[in-house]
């Protein structure tokens, strides 16, 4: 199996070499700046109100945008309650209840990862999601 060449950490000014992505120190700093899920608004109210209701309504992934032929829903078991079509951040900025289940949809893990990478500011490189 071929080994991948090491590269410099993509954090500006960091000289560390990695096997890809941020070095351990820069990744830890980014996670600390990001805050916990509760600090980002995903506390017990989110889990008990939004997530529970969205997954009960959409037990199967409803994503038709990610790697699916003919616009058909994925149909895999839903694992994530995704804010759609507006993000949690947009809903809060507009003064709306981001924990209202009508603002969400159920997605499987791969579809949620793909949608987050494509639609969140900076994708997976975002400092704050």
Phi and psi restraints in degrees (value plus and minus 20) as a CYANA .aco file:
   2 UNK   PHI     -92.8   -52.8
   2 UNK   PSI     119.9   159.9
   3 UNK   PHI    -107.9   -67.9
   3 UNK   PSI     122.8   162.8
   4 UNK   PHI    -103.4   -63.4
   4 UNK   PSI     118.0   158.0
   5 UNK   PHI     -87.4   -47.4
   5 UNK   PSI     123.8   163.8
   6 UNK   PHI     -93.7   -53.7
   6 UNK   PSI     133.3   173.3
   7 UNK   PHI    -153.8  -113.8
   7 UNK   PSI     144.3   184.3
   8 UNK   PHI     -98.7   -58.7
   8 UNK   PSI     122.4   162.4
   9 UNK   PHI     -72.3   -32.3
   9 UNK   PSI     113.9   153.9
  10 UNK   PHI     -93.7   -53.7
  10 UNK   PSI     -24.0    16.0
  11 UNK   PHI     -90.5   -50.5
  11 UNK   PSI     104.3   144.3
  12 UNK   PHI     -72.2   -32.2
  12 UNK   PSI     108.6   148.6
  13 UNK   PHI      67.1   107.1
  13 UNK   PSI     -28.4    11.6
  14 UNK   PHI    -106.8   -66.8
  14 UNK   PSI     105.2   145.2
  15 UNK   PHI    -112.4   -72.4
  15 UNK   PSI     -19.4    20.6
  16 UNK   PHI     -88.9   -48.9
  16 UNK   PSI     124.3   164.3
  17 UNK   PHI    -112.6   -72.6
  17 UNK   PSI     123.3   163.3
  18 UNK   PHI    -155.9  -115.9
  18 UNK   PSI     150.9   190.9
  19 UNK   PHI    -107.1   -67.1
  19 UNK   PSI     -12.5    27.5
  20 UNK   PHI     116.2   156.2
  20 UNK   PSI     117.4   157.4
  21 UNK   PHI      59.1    99.1
  21 UNK   PSI    -186.2  -146.2
  22 UNK   PHI     -91.5   -51.5
  22 UNK   PSI     134.2   174.2
  23 UNK   PHI     -91.9   -51.9
  23 UNK   PSI     148.0   188.0
  24 UNK   PHI     -78.9   -38.9
  24 UNK   PSI     -63.3   -23.3
  25 UNK   PHI     -85.4   -45.4
  25 UNK   PSI     -65.1   -25.1
  26 UNK   PHI     -88.0   -48.0
  26 UNK   PSI     -55.4   -15.4
  27 UNK   PHI     -85.1   -45.1
  27 UNK   PSI     -62.2   -22.2
  28 UNK   PHI     -84.1   -44.1
  28 UNK   PSI     -60.8   -20.8
  29 UNK   PHI     -84.5   -44.5
  29 UNK   PSI     -61.2   -21.2
  30 UNK   PHI     -83.9   -43.9
  30 UNK   PSI     -62.2   -22.2
  31 UNK   PHI     -84.5   -44.5
  31 UNK   PSI     -58.8   -18.8
  32 UNK   PHI     -85.6   -45.6
  32 UNK   PSI     -60.5   -20.5
  33 UNK   PHI     -87.1   -47.1
  33 UNK   PSI     -53.8   -13.8
  34 UNK   PHI     -86.6   -46.6
  34 UNK   PSI     -55.5   -15.5
  35 UNK   PHI      66.1   106.1
  35 UNK   PSI     150.3   190.3
  36 UNK   PHI     -95.1   -55.1
  36 UNK   PSI     146.3   186.3
  37 UNK   PHI     -80.6   -40.6
  37 UNK   PSI     -57.2   -17.2
  38 UNK   PHI     -85.3   -45.3
  38 UNK   PSI     -61.4   -21.4
  39 UNK   PHI     -84.0   -44.0
  39 UNK   PSI     -48.2    -8.2
  40 UNK   PHI    -108.2   -68.2
  40 UNK   PSI     -15.7    24.3
  41 UNK   PHI      80.7   120.7
  41 UNK   PSI     -11.5    28.5
  42 UNK   PHI    -127.6   -87.6
  42 UNK   PSI      33.5    73.5
  43 UNK   PHI    -107.3   -67.3
  43 UNK   PSI    -177.5  -137.5
  44 UNK   PHI     -83.5   -43.5
  44 UNK   PSI     -55.8   -15.8
  45 UNK   PHI     -83.0   -43.0
  45 UNK   PSI     -61.2   -21.2
  46 UNK   PHI     -82.4   -42.4
  46 UNK   PSI     -68.7   -28.7
  47 UNK   PHI     -84.2   -44.2
  47 UNK   PSI     -65.0   -25.0
  48 UNK   PHI    -101.7   -61.7
  48 UNK   PSI     -46.3    -6.3
  49 UNK   PHI    -121.4   -81.4
  49 UNK   PSI     -83.9   -43.9
  50 UNK   PHI     -90.1   -50.1
  50 UNK   PSI     -81.1   -41.1
  51 UNK   PHI     -80.2   -40.2
  51 UNK   PSI     -67.9   -27.9
  52 UNK   PHI     -80.7   -40.7
  52 UNK   PSI     -64.7   -24.7
  53 UNK   PHI     -90.0   -50.0
  53 UNK   PSI     -59.9   -19.9
  54 UNK   PHI     -85.5   -45.5
  54 UNK   PSI     -64.8   -24.8
  55 UNK   PHI     -89.6   -49.6
  55 UNK   PSI     -50.3   -10.3
  56 UNK   PHI     -88.5   -48.5
  56 UNK   PSI     -59.0   -19.0
  57 UNK   PHI     -94.3   -54.3
  57 UNK   PSI     -58.5   -18.5
  58 UNK   PHI    -140.1  -100.1
  58 UNK   PSI      53.6    93.6
  59 UNK   PHI     -89.7   -49.7
  59 UNK   PSI     -36.2     3.8
  60 UNK   PHI    -138.4   -98.4
  60 UNK   PSI     120.6   160.6
  61 UNK   PHI     -73.4   -33.4
  61 UNK   PSI     108.6   148.6
  62 UNK   PHI    -121.4   -81.4
  62 UNK   PSI     -16.0    24.0
  63 UNK   PHI     -84.9   -44.9
  63 UNK   PSI     106.8   146.8
  64 UNK   PHI    -135.0   -95.0
  64 UNK   PSI     -16.9    23.1
  65 UNK   PHI    -119.5   -79.5
  65 UNK   PSI     -40.4    -0.4
  66 UNK   PHI    -128.7   -88.7
  66 UNK   PSI      88.7   128.7
  67 UNK   PHI      32.4    72.4
  67 UNK   PSI      18.9    58.9
  68 UNK   PHI    -143.0  -103.0
  68 UNK   PSI     119.7   159.7
  69 UNK   PHI     -99.6   -59.6
  69 UNK   PSI     121.0   161.0
  70 UNK   PHI      41.0    81.0
  70 UNK   PSI       3.2    43.2
  71 UNK   PHI      47.9    87.9
  71 UNK   PSI      -0.6    39.4
  72 UNK   PHI     -99.5   -59.5
  72 UNK   PSI     123.5   163.5
  73 UNK   PHI     -82.1   -42.1
  73 UNK   PSI     130.7   170.7
  74 UNK   PHI     -77.9   -37.9
  74 UNK   PSI     -72.3   -32.3
  75 UNK   PHI      65.5   105.5
  75 UNK   PSI     -21.2    18.8
  76 UNK   PHI     -92.8   -52.8
  76 UNK   PSI     140.9   180.9
  77 UNK   PHI     -79.3   -39.3
  77 UNK   PSI     113.6   153.6
  78 UNK   PHI     -91.5   -51.5
  78 UNK   PSI     118.2   158.2
  79 UNK   PHI    -142.3  -102.3
  79 UNK   PSI     -39.5     0.5
  80 UNK   PHI    -149.2  -109.2
  80 UNK   PSI     120.9   160.9
  81 UNK   PHI    -117.7   -77.7
  81 UNK   PSI      88.2   128.2
  82 UNK   PHI    -120.9   -80.9
  82 UNK   PSI     112.2   152.2
  83 UNK   PHI     -90.9   -50.9
  83 UNK   PSI     108.5   148.5
  84 UNK   PHI    -179.2  -139.2
  84 UNK   PSI     118.6   158.6
  85 UNK   PHI    -105.9   -65.9
  85 UNK   PSI     -31.9     8.1
  86 UNK   PHI    -121.7   -81.7
  86 UNK   PSI     128.5   168.5
  87 UNK   PHI     -95.3   -55.3
  87 UNK   PSI     144.2   184.2
  88 UNK   PHI     -75.5   -35.5
  88 UNK   PSI     -64.2   -24.2
  89 UNK   PHI     -78.8   -38.8
  89 UNK   PSI     -63.3   -23.3
  90 UNK   PHI     -86.4   -46.4
  90 UNK   PSI     -61.7   -21.7
  91 UNK   PHI     -82.0   -42.0
  91 UNK   PSI     -65.3   -25.3
  92 UNK   PHI     -83.5   -43.5
  92 UNK   PSI     -63.6   -23.6
  93 UNK   PHI     -81.5   -41.5
  93 UNK   PSI     -51.8   -11.8
  94 UNK   PHI    -106.3   -66.3
  94 UNK   PSI     -17.2    22.8
  95 UNK   PHI      56.7    96.7
  95 UNK   PSI      -1.6    38.4
  96 UNK   PHI    -116.1   -76.1
  96 UNK   PSI     141.0   181.0
  97 UNK   PHI     -99.2   -59.2
  97 UNK   PSI      83.5   123.5
  98 UNK   PHI     -88.8   -48.8
  98 UNK   PSI     -34.1     5.9
  99 UNK   PHI    -115.4   -75.4
  99 UNK   PSI     -11.2    28.8
 100 UNK   PHI     -97.6   -57.6
 100 UNK   PSI     101.7   141.7
 101 UNK   PHI     -78.6   -38.6
 101 UNK   PSI     -39.5     0.5
 102 UNK   PHI     -88.0   -48.0
 102 UNK   PSI     -33.0     7.0
 103 UNK   PHI    -113.7   -73.7
 103 UNK   PSI      -4.2    35.8
 104 UNK   PHI    -153.8  -113.8
 104 UNK   PSI     151.8   191.8
 105 UNK   PHI    -169.7  -129.7
 105 UNK   PSI     130.6   170.6
 106 UNK   PHI    -107.1   -67.1
 106 UNK   PSI     111.2   151.2
 107 UNK   PHI    -151.3  -111.3
 107 UNK   PSI     130.7   170.7
 108 UNK   PHI     -96.7   -56.7
 108 UNK   PSI     149.4   189.4
 109 UNK   PHI     -77.5   -37.5
 109 UNK   PSI     -72.4   -32.4
 110 UNK   PHI     -82.3   -42.3
 110 UNK   PSI     -60.4   -20.4
 111 UNK   PHI     -87.4   -47.4
 111 UNK   PSI     -59.4   -19.4
 112 UNK   PHI     -83.6   -43.6
 112 UNK   PSI     -63.6   -23.6
 113 UNK   PHI     -81.6   -41.6
 113 UNK   PSI     -65.4   -25.4
 114 UNK   PHI     -84.4   -44.4
 114 UNK   PSI     -64.3   -24.3
 115 UNK   PHI     -84.2   -44.2
 115 UNK   PSI     -61.2   -21.2
 116 UNK   PHI     -84.6   -44.6
 116 UNK   PSI     -64.0   -24.0
 117 UNK   PHI     -83.6   -43.6
 117 UNK   PSI     -54.5   -14.5
 118 UNK   PHI    -104.0   -64.0
 118 UNK   PSI     -50.3   -10.3
 119 UNK   PHI    -134.7   -94.7
 119 UNK   PSI     -34.0     6.0
 120 UNK   PHI    -104.2   -64.2
 120 UNK   PSI     128.8   168.8
 121 UNK   PHI     -75.5   -35.5
 121 UNK   PSI      99.9   139.9
 122 UNK   PHI      60.7   100.7
 122 UNK   PSI     -19.2    20.8
 123 UNK   PHI      36.6    76.6
 123 UNK   PSI    -159.1  -119.1
 124 UNK   PHI     -90.3   -50.3
 124 UNK   PSI     -34.9     5.1
 125 UNK   PHI    -105.2   -65.2
 125 UNK   PSI     -19.3    20.7
 126 UNK   PHI     -82.9   -42.9
 126 UNK   PSI     118.2   158.2
 127 UNK   PHI     -95.9   -55.9
 127 UNK   PSI     -52.3   -12.3
 128 UNK   PHI    -157.1  -117.1
 128 UNK   PSI     102.9   142.9
